[in-house]
């Protein structure tokens, strides 16, 4: 957790805060999407995280991808933005509430070998978009944005 958010939490407790974030969609040569088994919910989701106070969303996406998966993106394409209350109001198991304002990136090209960090990511695996495991609703909505972007080439909003 970013020092800034940690500092806010000491002052406001579990009250909701708006958090800038990023999610990264990675596909393999078989057109499967990379998911991580998250340690907080024990559900599958995309590599993701908050934008720290001294970085851009693009820098955060590259950092989060490396931290959570050991992959380095050589190309990150912004494909959408999600802040819809329906998906982005989140209460974590520890009671912290956030409203995510998330830039979604597609890692078109990447290097490295998968290795979960065992902190936020317990397991990493590629899945067909037609056969996805049980996921967090905001992550499933993000994959629908990705499918729409691939079909239309239009930046997506949710």
Secondary structure, DSSP 8 states (H G I E B T S, - for coil): --HHHHHHHHHHTT--EEEEEEEEEEB-TTS-EEEEEETTTSSEE-EEEE--TTS-HHHHHHHHHHHHHS-EEEEEEEEEEE--HHHHEEE-TTS-EEEEEEEEEEEEEEES-----SSSEEEEEEE-TTS--SB-HHHHHHHHHHHHHHHH---EE-
